Amino acid sequence: MKIKIIPVFLPEYQCPFNCKFCNVKVANGEVGIKTKRDIVDIIETSLKTINRYHKDAFVEVAFFGGTFTFGKLNEIEEYLRILKPYIDKKQVNGIRVSTRPDFFNKEIAGLFKTYRVTTVEFGVQSFNSDVLKAAKRGHSGEIAKSAVLLSKRYGFFTSIHLMIGLPMQTEDVFLKDIGETIRLKPHYVRIHPLVVLKDTQLAKEGFVAPDCEKVLPSLKKGVWLLKKNGIEVIKLGLQPTDSLNEKDSVLSGCYHQSLKHLVFSAIYRDFLKMLIEKGVRAIDISEKDLSFFVGFNGSNRDLIENIELRPHNSIERASVVVNGKKVKIFKESIDA
Ligand code: SF4
């Protein structure tokens, strides 16, 4: 089912922490204090578009930015209560909340259930204690694991946010983070490469984050492993915003407007190579996958010369038909 998210970005005062990589203002744009009226306006405006163009979508209002569960229970409840009339009238089907794993417990989970929160997203970043300490996250990997399991026990769709390229987060550590994520089996994962933003602690320390070329091989492996294990990767990279695109906002790291295309092109490239090595000369593919087969900026064109691609709209995404047999791209063993 198509999910339509109405994002409500909370201001940075909503978080007492100071992770070394974080600059909420640059990442999300300048976000002022959200009054009840502001939130109602955002919802009403978005619902007009959704009702016109996406009538059958599952609509979630999402609280992003800051740490939603940082405040007192009654303050959290005040935010949730704003949405109750929309939920009761079935104009909104659920609520999505993004928060820190150490600010989630049974009390909050119970409150979320009462107000029809459907999805909980956790900023985990890494499960490795050295990486978490170096980023000044202020929580351990064990706490993150417990929070994810608690959220799943309460029946929330649960998402883990991971990063790649943090100080001390080697390729080996990142792949262990992926392995831990697979063991926890969340419903979704978001991964974003570290970008050093201006005015952050990392910027002050002069830390240089790896560029896209450096993180791409690990990212490719990680995404392939997650999808092979049936875990959806719903987002790769930071959402481009005007403030991120401003000159000198991003000092280093992999900030790419089409990161998903880049990563999937690399995965499909490996798949094509494997088929060509096996002597396959023609495959039927999903029309929707064509851009991944062709590659970002045509990066796979050299391979496509050796194999005929026959796009159809009847073929499921991420699968191909080879000599009449359906093959799932993420289930195949590739050189990942
Ligand atoms: S917990 Fe989240 S919002 Fe708060 S400083 Fe860290 S990354 Fe930023």
py3Dmol code that shows the C-alpha trace and the ligand (Angstrom):
import py3Dmol

protein = """\
ATOM      1  CA  MET A   1       0.000   0.000   0.000  1.00  0.00           C
ATOM      2  CA  LYS A   2       1.174   3.481  -0.825  1.00  0.00           C
ATOM      3  CA  ILE A   3       2.143   5.439   2.296  1.00  0.00           C
ATOM      4  CA  LYS A   4       1.835   9.212   2.271  1.00  0.00           C
ATOM      5  CA  ILE A   5       3.701  11.012   5.008  1.00  0.00           C
ATOM      6  CA  ILE A   6       2.808  14.473   6.259  1.00  0.00           C
ATOM      7  CA  PRO A   7       6.061  15.615   7.894  1.00  0.00           C
ATOM      8  CA  VAL A   8       6.058  17.907  10.894  1.00  0.00           C
ATOM      9  CA  PHE A   9       9.608  18.996  11.739  1.00  0.00           C
ATOM     10  CA  LEU A  10      10.194  19.839  15.367  1.00  0.00           C
ATOM     11  CA  PRO A  11      12.651  22.558  16.326  1.00  0.00           C
ATOM     12  CA  GLU A  12      16.050  21.749  17.746  1.00  0.00           C
ATOM     13  CA  TYR A  13      15.148  22.855  21.283  1.00  0.00           C
ATOM     14  CA  GLN A  14      13.268  19.577  21.372  1.00  0.00           C
ATOM     15  CA  CYS A  15      16.584  17.776  21.864  1.00  0.00           C
ATOM     16  CA  PRO A  16      18.977  18.243  24.805  1.00  0.00           C
ATOM     17  CA  PHE A  17      21.813  16.336  23.143  1.00  0.00           C
ATOM     18  CA  ASN A  18      24.702  17.475  21.089  1.00  0.00           C
ATOM     19  CA  CYS A  19      25.746  14.677  18.768  1.00  0.00           C
ATOM     20  CA  LYS A  20      28.969  15.680  17.090  1.00  0.00           C
ATOM     21  CA  PHE A  21      27.541  15.385  13.569  1.00  0.00           C
ATOM     22  CA  CYS A  22      24.215  17.112  14.184  1.00  0.00           C
ATOM     23  CA  ASN A  23      23.074  20.470  12.936  1.00  0.00           C
ATOM     24  CA  VAL A  24      19.283  20.241  12.861  1.00  0.00           C
ATOM     25  CA  LYS A  25      18.985  23.765  11.459  1.00  0.00           C
ATOM     26  CA  VAL A  26      21.029  22.947   8.371  1.00  0.00           C
ATOM     27  CA  ALA A  27      19.671  19.419   7.909  1.00  0.00           C
ATOM     28  CA  ASN A  28      15.980  20.309   8.178  1.00  0.00           C
ATOM     29  CA  GLY A  29      16.024  24.027   7.431  1.00  0.00           C
ATOM     30  CA  GLU A  30      15.181  26.688   9.993  1.00  0.00           C
ATOM     31  CA  VAL A  31      12.337  25.309  12.091  1.00  0.00           C
ATOM     32  CA  GLY A  32      10.501  27.585  14.467  1.00  0.00           C
ATOM     33  CA  ILE A  33       8.489  26.584  17.499  1.00  0.00           C
ATOM     34  CA  LYS A  34       5.466  24.595  16.373  1.00  0.00           C
ATOM     35  CA  THR A  35       2.181  25.761  17.850  1.00  0.00           C
ATOM     36  CA  LYS A  36      -0.947  23.660  17.664  1.00  0.00           C
ATOM     37  CA  ARG A  37      -2.195  26.034  14.929  1.00  0.00           C
ATOM     38  CA  ASP A  38       1.019  25.474  12.873  1.00  0.00           C
ATOM     39  CA  ILE A  39       0.577  21.712  13.031  1.00  0.00           C
ATOM     40  CA  VAL A  40      -3.109  21.867  12.103  1.00  0.00           C
ATOM     41  CA  ASP A  41      -2.249  24.137   9.139  1.00  0.00           C
ATOM     42  CA  ILE A  42       0.416  21.697   7.885  1.00  0.00           C
ATOM     43  CA  ILE A  43      -2.026  18.784   8.114  1.00  0.00           C
ATOM     44  CA  GLU A  44      -4.951  20.613   6.482  1.00  0.00           C
ATOM     45  CA  THR A  45      -2.807  21.819   3.573  1.00  0.00           C
ATOM     46  CA  SER A  46      -1.262  18.391   2.977  1.00  0.00           C
ATOM     47  CA  LEU A  47      -4.596  16.592   3.213  1.00  0.00           C
ATOM     48  CA  LYS A  48      -6.009  18.733   0.393  1.00  0.00           C
ATOM     49  CA  THR A  49      -3.282  17.457  -1.975  1.00  0.00           C
ATOM     50  CA  ILE A  50      -3.450  13.874  -0.710  1.00  0.00           C
ATOM     51  CA  ASN A  51      -7.231  13.731  -1.095  1.00  0.00           C
ATOM     52  CA  ARG A  52      -6.962  15.009  -4.631  1.00  0.00           C
ATOM     53  CA  TYR A  53      -4.069  12.875  -5.918  1.00  0.00           C
ATOM     54  CA  HIS A  54      -3.561   9.934  -3.513  1.00  0.00           C
ATOM     55  CA  LYS A  55      -7.034   9.047  -2.276  1.00  0.00           C
ATOM     56  CA  ASP A  56      -6.207   5.416  -1.420  1.00  0.00           C
ATOM     57  CA  ALA A  57      -2.910   6.079   0.358  1.00  0.00           C
ATOM     58  CA  PHE A  58      -2.230   5.162   4.002  1.00  0.00           C
ATOM     59  CA  VAL A  59      -1.689   8.589   5.540  1.00  0.00           C
ATOM     60  CA  GLU A  60       0.715   9.076   8.433  1.00  0.00           C
ATOM     61  CA  VAL A  61       1.582  12.321  10.162  1.00  0.00           C
ATOM     62  CA  ALA A  62       5.264  12.114  11.085  1.00  0.00           C
ATOM     63  CA  PHE A  63       7.087  14.008  13.815  1.00  0.00           C
ATOM     64  CA  PHE A  64      10.682  14.353  12.638  1.00  0.00           C
ATOM     65  CA  GLY A  65      13.711  16.257  13.899  1.00  0.00           C
ATOM     66  CA  GLY A  66      14.686  16.839  17.505  1.00  0.00           C
ATOM     67  CA  THR A  67      13.783  14.071  19.947  1.00  0.00           C
ATOM     68  CA  PHE A  68      10.010  13.714  20.027  1.00  0.00           C
ATOM     69  CA  THR A  69       9.916  11.710  23.264  1.00  0.00           C
ATOM     70  CA  PHE A  70      12.311  13.999  25.137  1.00  0.00           C
ATOM     71  CA  GLY A  71       9.574  16.058  26.795  1.00  0.00           C
ATOM     72  CA  LYS A  72       7.369  15.091  29.730  1.00  0.00           C
ATOM     73  CA  LEU A  73       4.659  12.525  29.052  1.00  0.00           C
ATOM     74  CA  ASN A  74       1.901  15.173  29.129  1.00  0.00           C
ATOM     75  CA  GLU A  75       3.807  17.317  26.583  1.00  0.00           C
ATOM     76  CA  ILE A  76       4.166  14.353  24.229  1.00  0.00           C
ATOM     77  CA  GLU A  77       0.469  13.643  24.719  1.00  0.00           C
ATOM     78  CA  GLU A  78      -0.402  17.243  23.771  1.00  0.00           C
ATOM     79  CA  TYR A  79       1.217  16.768  20.359  1.00  0.00           C
ATOM     80  CA  LEU A  80      -0.517  13.438  19.823  1.00  0.00           C
ATOM     81  CA  ARG A  81      -3.886  14.831  20.909  1.00  0.00           C
ATOM     82  CA  ILE A  82      -3.782  17.381  18.065  1.00  0.00           C
ATOM     83  CA  LEU A  83      -4.019  14.480  15.637  1.00  0.00           C
ATOM     84  CA  LYS A  84      -6.876  12.645  17.360  1.00  0.00           C
ATOM     85  CA  PRO A  85      -9.737  14.302  15.405  1.00  0.00           C
ATOM     86  CA  TYR A  86      -8.050  13.419  12.104  1.00  0.00           C
ATOM     87  CA  ILE A  87      -7.498   9.822  13.228  1.00  0.00           C
ATOM     88  CA  ASP A  88     -11.101   9.524  14.474  1.00  0.00           C
ATOM     89  CA  LYS A  89     -12.426  10.808  11.151  1.00  0.00           C
ATOM     90  CA  LYS A  90     -10.027   8.429   9.333  1.00  0.00           C
ATOM     91  CA  GLN A  91      -8.487  11.352   7.427  1.00  0.00           C
ATOM     92  CA  VAL A  92      -5.161  10.271   8.901  1.00  0.00           C
ATOM     93  CA  ASN A  93      -4.482   6.545   9.347  1.00  0.00           C
ATOM     94  CA  GLY A  94      -1.569   6.658  11.738  1.00  0.00           C
ATOM     95  CA  ILE A  95       1.263   8.579  13.346  1.00  0.00           C
ATOM     96  CA  ARG A  96       4.964   8.149  12.724  1.00  0.00           C
ATOM     97  CA  VAL A  97       7.470   9.242  15.331  1.00  0.00           C
ATOM     98  CA  SER A  98      11.212   9.555  15.030  1.00  0.00           C
ATOM     99  CA  THR A  99      13.176   9.476  18.284  1.00  0.00           C
ATOM    100  CA  ARG A 100      16.238   8.295  20.208  1.00  0.00           C
ATOM    101  CA  PRO A 101      16.326   4.734  21.535  1.00  0.00           C
ATOM    102  CA  ASP A 102      17.157   5.875  25.070  1.00  0.00           C
ATOM    103  CA  PHE A 103      13.976   7.976  25.205  1.00  0.00           C
ATOM    104  CA  PHE A 104      11.601   5.111  24.638  1.00  0.00           C
ATOM    105  CA  ASN A 105      10.062   2.918  27.308  1.00  0.00           C
ATOM    106  CA  LYS A 106       6.893   0.981  28.169  1.00  0.00           C
ATOM    107  CA  GLU A 107       5.083   4.107  29.361  1.00  0.00           C
ATOM    108  CA  ILE A 108       5.734   5.922  26.086  1.00  0.00           C
ATOM    109  CA  ALA A 109       4.896   2.815  24.056  1.00  0.00           C
ATOM    110  CA  GLY A 110       1.561   2.571  25.920  1.00  0.00           C
ATOM    111  CA  LEU A 111       0.801   6.240  25.221  1.00  0.00           C
ATOM    112  CA  PHE A 112       1.666   5.712  21.557  1.00  0.00           C
ATOM    113  CA  LYS A 113      -0.765   2.787  21.375  1.00  0.00           C
ATOM    114  CA  THR A 114      -3.567   4.909  22.832  1.00  0.00           C
ATOM    115  CA  TYR A 115      -3.071   7.620  20.204  1.00  0.00           C
ATOM    116  CA  ARG A 116      -2.654   5.231  17.249  1.00  0.00           C
ATOM    117  CA  VAL A 117       1.042   5.723  16.611  1.00  0.00           C
ATOM    118  CA  THR A 118       1.801   3.206  13.868  1.00  0.00           C
ATOM    119  CA  THR A 119       5.511   3.615  13.176  1.00  0.00           C
ATOM    120  CA  VAL A 120       8.487   4.331  15.439  1.00  0.00           C
ATOM    121  CA  GLU A 121      11.797   5.275  13.872  1.00  0.00           C
ATOM    122  CA  PHE A 122      14.961   5.087  15.974  1.00  0.00           C
ATOM    123  CA  GLY A 123      18.124   7.075  15.348  1.00  0.00           C
ATOM    124  CA  VAL A 124      20.579   4.292  16.120  1.00  0.00           C
ATOM    125  CA  GLN A 125      23.443   5.347  13.810  1.00  0.00           C
ATOM    126  CA  SER A 126      25.671   2.421  14.916  1.00  0.00           C
ATOM    127  CA  PHE A 127      25.563  -0.362  17.493  1.00  0.00           C
ATOM    128  CA  ASN A 128      29.300  -0.088  18.156  1.00  0.00           C
ATOM    129  CA  SER A 129      30.150   1.506  21.515  1.00  0.00           C
ATOM    130  CA  ASP A 130      33.393   3.149  20.284  1.00  0.00           C
ATOM    131  CA  VAL A 131      31.563   4.765  17.373  1.00  0.00           C
ATOM    132  CA  LEU A 132      28.695   5.922  19.611  1.00  0.00           C
ATOM    133  CA  LYS A 133      31.126   7.389  22.132  1.00  0.00           C
ATOM    134  CA  ALA A 134      33.176   9.130  19.433  1.00  0.00           C
ATOM    135  CA  ALA A 135      29.975  10.719  18.062  1.00  0.00           C
ATOM    136  CA  LYS A 136      28.862  11.701  21.605  1.00  0.00           C
ATOM    137  CA  ARG A 137      25.540   9.944  21.112  1.00  0.00           C
ATOM    138  CA  GLY A 138      25.045   9.352  24.821  1.00  0.00           C
ATOM    139  CA  HIS A 139      23.533   5.877  24.570  1.00  0.00           C
ATOM    140  CA  SER A 140      24.833   2.374  24.026  1.00  0.00           C
ATOM    141  CA  GLY A 141      24.160  -0.145  21.288  1.00  0.00           C
ATOM    142  CA  GLU A 142      22.449  -2.389  23.861  1.00  0.00           C
ATOM    143  CA  ILE A 143      19.898   0.327  24.633  1.00  0.00           C
ATOM    144  CA  ALA A 144      19.209   0.672  20.927  1.00  0.00           C
ATOM    145  CA  LYS A 145      18.610  -3.074  20.612  1.00  0.00           C
ATOM    146  CA  SER A 146      16.214  -3.112  23.589  1.00  0.00           C
ATOM    147  CA  ALA A 147      14.255  -0.132  22.217  1.00  0.00           C
ATOM    148  CA  VAL A 148      13.831  -1.742  18.806  1.00  0.00           C
ATOM    149  CA  LEU A 149      12.649  -5.015  20.366  1.00  0.00           C
ATOM    150  CA  LEU A 150      10.246  -3.196  22.715  1.00  0.00           C
ATOM    151  CA  SER A 151       8.770  -1.242  19.809  1.00  0.00           C
ATOM    152  CA  LYS A 152       8.266  -4.433  17.814  1.00  0.00           C
ATOM    153  CA  ARG A 153       6.669  -6.145  20.840  1.00  0.00           C
ATOM    154  CA  TYR A 154       4.093  -3.350  21.017  1.00  0.00           C
ATOM    155  CA  GLY A 155       3.304  -3.930  17.353  1.00  0.00           C
ATOM    156  CA  PHE A 156       4.732  -0.720  15.890  1.00  0.00           C
ATOM    157  CA  PHE A 157       6.270  -0.721  12.453  1.00  0.00           C
ATOM    158  CA  THR A 158       9.837  -0.142  13.520  1.00  0.00           C
ATOM    159  CA  SER A 159      12.620   1.561  11.643  1.00  0.00           C
ATOM    160  CA  ILE A 160      16.347   1.809  12.327  1.00  0.00           C
ATOM    161  CA  HIS A 161      18.426   4.734  11.079  1.00  0.00           C
ATOM    162  CA  LEU A 162      22.058   3.868  10.480  1.00  0.00           C
ATOM    163  CA  MET A 163      24.963   6.009   9.431  1.00  0.00           C
ATOM    164  CA  ILE A 164      28.130   5.149   7.550  1.00  0.00           C
ATOM    165  CA  GLY A 165      31.442   6.984   7.709  1.00  0.00           C
ATOM    166  CA  LEU A 166      31.315   8.122  11.352  1.00  0.00           C
ATOM    167  CA  PRO A 167      34.633   8.408  13.230  1.00  0.00           C
ATOM    168  CA  MET A 168      35.825   4.854  14.082  1.00  0.00           C
ATOM    169  CA  GLN A 169      33.108   3.301  11.924  1.00  0.00           C
ATOM    170  CA  THR A 170      35.275   1.212   9.617  1.00  0.00           C
ATOM    171  CA  GLU A 171      33.755  -0.904   6.836  1.00  0.00           C
ATOM    172  CA  ASP A 172      33.937  -3.893   9.183  1.00  0.00           C
ATOM    173  CA  VAL A 173      32.058  -2.009  11.913  1.00  0.00           C
ATOM    174  CA  PHE A 174      29.422  -0.816   9.424  1.00  0.00           C
ATOM    175  CA  LEU A 175      28.842  -4.356   8.167  1.00  0.00           C
ATOM    176  CA  LYS A 176      28.526  -5.561  11.772  1.00  0.00           C
ATOM    177  CA  ASP A 177      25.894  -2.811  12.242  1.00  0.00           C
ATOM    178  CA  ILE A 178      24.094  -4.236   9.217  1.00  0.00           C
ATOM    179  CA  GLY A 179      24.366  -7.756  10.690  1.00  0.00           C
ATOM    180  CA  GLU A 180      22.909  -6.567  14.008  1.00  0.00           C
ATOM    181  CA  THR A 181      20.107  -4.808  12.146  1.00  0.00           C
ATOM    182  CA  ILE A 182      19.280  -8.004  10.252  1.00  0.00           C
ATOM    183  CA  ARG A 183      19.143  -9.938  13.551  1.00  0.00           C
ATOM    184  CA  LEU A 184      16.717  -7.356  14.985  1.00  0.00           C
ATOM    185  CA  LYS A 185      14.533  -7.551  11.858  1.00  0.00           C
ATOM    186  CA  PRO A 186      13.057  -4.031  11.823  1.00  0.00           C
ATOM    187  CA  HIS A 187      10.415  -3.300   9.194  1.00  0.00           C
ATOM    188  CA  TYR A 188      12.436  -0.526   7.574  1.00  0.00           C
ATOM    189  CA  VAL A 189      15.919   0.924   7.530  1.00  0.00           C
ATOM    190  CA  ARG A 190      17.229   4.338   6.577  1.00  0.00           C
ATOM    191  CA  ILE A 191      20.931   4.800   5.975  1.00  0.00           C
ATOM    192  CA  HIS A 192      22.692   8.030   5.499  1.00  0.00           C
ATOM    193  CA  PRO A 193      26.360   8.614   4.985  1.00  0.00           C
ATOM    194  CA  LEU A 194      27.963  11.049   7.387  1.00  0.00           C
ATOM    195  CA  VAL A 195      28.183  14.541   5.996  1.00  0.00           C
ATOM    196  CA  VAL A 196      30.126  17.044   8.026  1.00  0.00           C
ATOM    197  CA  LEU A 197      27.838  20.061   8.330  1.00  0.00           C
ATOM    198  CA  LYS A 198      29.003  23.541   9.181  1.00  0.00           C
ATOM    199  CA  ASP A 199      28.942  24.572  12.848  1.00  0.00           C
ATOM    200  CA  THR A 200      29.008  20.996  14.124  1.00  0.00           C
ATOM    201  CA  GLN A 201      31.505  19.596  16.599  1.00  0.00           C
ATOM    202  CA  LEU A 202      32.991  17.430  13.820  1.00  0.00           C
ATOM    203  CA  ALA A 203      33.483  20.533  11.685  1.00  0.00           C
ATOM    204  CA  LYS A 204      35.264  22.263  14.562  1.00  0.00           C
ATOM    205  CA  GLU A 205      37.528  19.228  14.975  1.00  0.00           C
ATOM    206  CA  GLY A 206      38.319  19.285  11.243  1.00  0.00           C
ATOM    207  CA  PHE A 207      37.033  15.753  10.694  1.00  0.00           C
ATOM    208  CA  VAL A 208      36.759  14.874   7.010  1.00  0.00           C
ATOM    209  CA  ALA A 209      33.995  12.405   6.159  1.00  0.00           C
ATOM    210  CA  PRO A 210      34.531   9.878   3.346  1.00  0.00           C
ATOM    211  CA  ASP A 211      33.128  10.858  -0.053  1.00  0.00           C
ATOM    212  CA  CYS A 212      30.621   8.839  -2.104  1.00  0.00           C
ATOM    213  CA  GLU A 213      33.291   6.921  -3.969  1.00  0.00           C
ATOM    214  CA  LYS A 214      34.709   5.679  -0.656  1.00  0.00           C
ATOM    215  CA  VAL A 215      31.410   4.688   0.985  1.00  0.00           C
ATOM    216  CA  LEU A 216      29.732   3.240  -2.103  1.00  0.00           C
ATOM    217  CA  PRO A 217      31.224  -0.305  -1.893  1.00  0.00           C
ATOM    218  CA  SER A 218      30.142  -0.737   1.771  1.00  0.00           C
ATOM    219  CA  LEU A 219      26.797   0.886   1.153  1.00  0.00           C
ATOM    220  CA  LYS A 220      26.181  -1.456  -1.758  1.00  0.00           C
ATOM    221  CA  LYS A 221      27.002  -4.500   0.382  1.00  0.00           C
ATOM    222  CA  GLY A 222      24.884  -3.260   3.270  1.00  0.00           C
ATOM    223  CA  VAL A 223      21.803  -2.483   1.169  1.00  0.00           C
ATOM    224  CA  TRP A 224      22.091  -5.778  -0.687  1.00  0.00           C
ATOM    225  CA  LEU A 225      22.336  -7.746   2.594  1.00  0.00           C
ATOM    226  CA  LEU A 226      19.340  -5.951   4.109  1.00  0.00           C
ATOM    227  CA  LYS A 227      17.166  -6.493   1.057  1.00  0.00           C
ATOM    228  CA  LYS A 228      18.298 -10.113   0.724  1.00  0.00           C
ATOM    229  CA  ASN A 229      17.003 -10.572   4.270  1.00  0.00           C
ATOM    230  CA  GLY A 230      13.662  -8.985   3.433  1.00  0.00           C
ATOM    231  CA  ILE A 231      14.262  -5.618   5.149  1.00  0.00           C
ATOM    232  CA  GLU A 232      13.092  -2.546   3.246  1.00  0.00           C
ATOM    233  CA  VAL A 233      15.572   0.292   2.823  1.00  0.00           C
ATOM    234  CA  ILE A 234      13.236   3.281   2.641  1.00  0.00           C
ATOM    235  CA  LYS A 235      15.795   6.043   2.365  1.00  0.00           C
ATOM    236  CA  LEU A 236      19.419   6.456   1.398  1.00  0.00           C
ATOM    237  CA  GLY A 237      21.090   9.764   2.135  1.00  0.00           C
ATOM    238  CA  LEU A 238      19.863  13.023   3.572  1.00  0.00           C
ATOM    239  CA  GLN A 239      16.789  14.632   2.072  1.00  0.00           C
ATOM    240  CA  PRO A 240      18.096  17.589   0.064  1.00  0.00           C
ATOM    241  CA  THR A 241      16.908  20.900   1.498  1.00  0.00           C
ATOM    242  CA  ASP A 242      17.590  24.507   0.514  1.00  0.00           C
ATOM    243  CA  SER A 243      19.709  24.940   3.629  1.00  0.00           C
ATOM    244  CA  LEU A 244      21.780  21.830   2.833  1.00  0.00           C
ATOM    245  CA  ASN A 245      22.242  23.037  -0.736  1.00  0.00           C
ATOM    246  CA  GLU A 246      23.520  26.419   0.416  1.00  0.00           C
ATOM    247  CA  LYS A 247      27.185  27.016  -0.296  1.00  0.00           C
ATOM    248  CA  ASP A 248      29.476  25.807   2.528  1.00  0.00           C
ATOM    249  CA  SER A 249      26.721  23.970   4.442  1.00  0.00           C
ATOM    250  CA  VAL A 250      28.209  20.580   3.646  1.00  0.00           C
ATOM    251  CA  LEU A 251      31.937  20.551   4.344  1.00  0.00           C
ATOM    252  CA  SER A 252      32.703  16.921   3.468  1.00  0.00           C
ATOM    253  CA  GLY A 253      31.117  13.509   3.066  1.00  0.00           C
ATOM    254  CA  CYS A 254      28.779  11.810   0.635  1.00  0.00           C
ATOM    255  CA  TYR A 255      25.897  14.213  -0.036  1.00  0.00           C
ATOM    256  CA  HIS A 256      24.376  13.135  -3.329  1.00  0.00           C
ATOM    257  CA  GLN A 257      20.946  14.074  -4.661  1.00  0.00           C
ATOM    258  CA  SER A 258      20.516  10.636  -6.266  1.00  0.00           C
ATOM    259  CA  LEU A 259      22.245   8.373  -3.784  1.00  0.00           C
ATOM    260  CA  LYS A 260      19.634   5.624  -4.118  1.00  0.00           C
ATOM    261  CA  HIS A 261      20.106   5.567  -7.893  1.00  0.00           C
ATOM    262  CA  LEU A 262      23.882   5.422  -7.418  1.00  0.00           C
ATOM    263  CA  VAL A 263      23.747   2.507  -4.954  1.00  0.00           C
ATOM    264  CA  PHE A 264      21.117   0.502  -6.834  1.00  0.00           C
ATOM    265  CA  SER A 265      22.987   1.024 -10.114  1.00  0.00           C
ATOM    266  CA  ALA A 266      26.043  -0.560  -8.486  1.00  0.00           C
ATOM    267  CA  ILE A 267      23.996  -3.522  -7.190  1.00  0.00           C
ATOM    268  CA  TYR A 268      22.330  -4.066 -10.579  1.00  0.00           C
ATOM    269  CA  ARG A 269      25.730  -3.816 -12.227  1.00  0.00           C
ATOM    270  CA  ASP A 270      26.997  -6.756 -10.185  1.00  0.00           C
ATOM    271  CA  PHE A 271      23.867  -8.696 -11.063  1.00  0.00           C
ATOM    272  CA  LEU A 272      24.317  -7.994 -14.786  1.00  0.00           C
ATOM    273  CA  LYS A 273      27.984  -9.006 -14.612  1.00  0.00           C
ATOM    274  CA  MET A 274      27.043 -12.294 -12.974  1.00  0.00           C
ATOM    275  CA  LEU A 275      24.473 -13.058 -15.700  1.00  0.00           C
ATOM    276  CA  ILE A 276      26.883 -12.168 -18.493  1.00  0.00           C
ATOM    277  CA  GLU A 277      29.565 -14.404 -16.953  1.00  0.00           C
ATOM    278  CA  LYS A 278      27.022 -17.231 -16.913  1.00  0.00           C
ATOM    279  CA  GLY A 279      26.453 -16.698 -20.639  1.00  0.00           C
ATOM    280  CA  VAL A 280      22.995 -15.093 -20.406  1.00  0.00           C
ATOM    281  CA  ARG A 281      22.403 -12.849 -23.424  1.00  0.00           C
ATOM    282  CA  ALA A 282      18.821 -11.553 -22.887  1.00  0.00           C
ATOM    283  CA  ILE A 283      16.580 -10.899 -19.871  1.00  0.00           C
ATOM    284  CA  ASP A 284      13.053  -9.631 -19.291  1.00  0.00           C
ATOM    285  CA  ILE A 285      12.990  -6.873 -16.686  1.00  0.00           C
ATOM    286  CA  SER A 286      10.487  -4.604 -14.958  1.00  0.00           C
ATOM    287  CA  GLU A 287      10.054  -1.292 -16.759  1.00  0.00           C
ATOM    288  CA  LYS A 288      10.423   0.414 -13.386  1.00  0.00           C
ATOM    289  CA  ASP A 289      13.901  -1.061 -12.914  1.00  0.00           C
ATOM    290  CA  LEU A 290      15.257   0.096 -16.256  1.00  0.00           C
ATOM    291  CA  SER A 291      17.029   3.136 -14.829  1.00  0.00           C
ATOM    292  CA  PHE A 292      18.906   0.950 -12.304  1.00  0.00           C
ATOM    293  CA  PHE A 293      20.001  -1.436 -15.076  1.00  0.00           C
ATOM    294  CA  VAL A 294      21.173   1.470 -17.240  1.00  0.00           C
ATOM    295  CA  GLY A 295      22.905   2.943 -14.203  1.00  0.00           C
ATOM    296  CA  PHE A 296      23.323   6.430 -12.843  1.00  0.00           C
ATOM    297  CA  ASN A 297      24.414   8.635 -15.757  1.00  0.00           C
ATOM    298  CA  GLY A 298      24.529   5.487 -17.918  1.00  0.00           C
ATOM    299  CA  SER A 299      27.241   3.900 -15.757  1.00  0.00           C
ATOM    300  CA  ASN A 300      26.202   0.345 -16.773  1.00  0.00           C
ATOM    301  CA  ARG A 301      26.023   0.982 -20.531  1.00  0.00           C
ATOM    302  CA  ASP A 302      29.252  -0.951 -21.157  1.00  0.00           C
ATOM    303  CA  LEU A 303      27.570  -4.100 -19.767  1.00  0.00           C
ATOM    304  CA  ILE A 304      24.237  -3.552 -21.485  1.00  0.00           C
ATOM    305  CA  GLU A 305      25.990  -3.874 -24.834  1.00  0.00           C
ATOM    306  CA  ASN A 306      26.492  -7.541 -23.944  1.00  0.00           C
ATOM    307  CA  ILE A 307      22.993  -8.383 -22.763  1.00  0.00           C
ATOM    308  CA  GLU A 308      19.596  -7.505 -24.208  1.00  0.00           C
ATOM    309  CA  LEU A 309      17.158  -5.913 -21.733  1.00  0.00           C
ATOM    310  CA  ARG A 310      13.465  -6.390 -22.515  1.00  0.00           C
ATOM    311  CA  PRO A 311      11.356  -4.138 -20.258  1.00  0.00           C
ATOM    312  CA  HIS A 312       7.752  -5.147 -19.412  1.00  0.00           C
ATOM    313  CA  ASN A 313       5.238  -3.609 -17.077  1.00  0.00           C
ATOM    314  CA  SER A 314       4.030  -7.062 -15.970  1.00  0.00           C
ATOM    315  CA  ILE A 315       7.311  -8.029 -14.292  1.00  0.00           C
ATOM    316  CA  GLU A 316       7.706  -7.423 -10.561  1.00  0.00           C
ATOM    317  CA  ARG A 317      10.353  -4.919  -9.516  1.00  0.00           C
ATOM    318  CA  ALA A 318      13.733  -6.318  -8.440  1.00  0.00           C
ATOM    319  CA  SER A 319      13.217  -9.516 -10.386  1.00  0.00           C
ATOM    320  CA  VAL A 320      13.997 -10.638 -13.937  1.00  0.00           C
ATOM    321  CA  VAL A 321      12.985 -13.514 -16.146  1.00  0.00           C
ATOM    322  CA  VAL A 322      15.894 -15.511 -17.551  1.00  0.00           C
ATOM    323  CA  ASN A 323      15.037 -18.218 -20.081  1.00  0.00           C
ATOM    324  CA  GLY A 324      11.468 -18.354 -18.741  1.00  0.00           C
ATOM    325  CA  LYS A 325      12.600 -18.593 -15.096  1.00  0.00           C
ATOM    326  CA  LYS A 326      11.966 -15.807 -12.553  1.00  0.00           C
ATOM    327  CA  VAL A 327      15.073 -14.714 -10.656  1.00  0.00           C
ATOM    328  CA  LYS A 328      14.956 -12.312  -7.698  1.00  0.00           C
ATOM    329  CA  ILE A 329      17.798  -9.820  -7.908  1.00  0.00           C
ATOM    330  CA  PHE A 330      18.373  -9.494  -4.164  1.00  0.00           C
ATOM    331  CA  LYS A 331      18.194 -13.233  -3.499  1.00  0.00           C
ATOM    332  CA  GLU A 332      20.918 -14.077  -6.000  1.00  0.00           C
ATOM    333  CA  SER A 333      24.459 -14.469  -4.885  1.00  0.00           C
ATOM    334  CA  ILE A 334      26.362 -11.568  -6.424  1.00  0.00           C
ATOM    335  CA  ASP A 335      29.814 -10.214  -5.973  1.00  0.00           C
ATOM    336  CA  ALA A 336      28.673  -7.837  -3.257  1.00  0.00           C
TER     337      ALA A 336
END
"""
ligand_1 = """\
8
SF4
S 19.738 13.186 19.250
Fe 19.199 13.646 17.126
S 18.469 15.765 17.099
Fe 19.527 15.430 19.052
S 21.604 16.157 18.698
Fe 21.608 13.955 18.298
S 21.185 13.721 16.114
Fe 20.665 15.848 16.690
"""
view = py3Dmol.view(width=600, height=400)
view.addModel(protein, "pdb")
view.setStyle({"model": 0}, {"cartoon": {"style": "trace"}})
view.addModel(ligand_1, "xyz")
view.setStyle({"model": 1}, {"stick": {}})
view.zoomTo()
view.show()
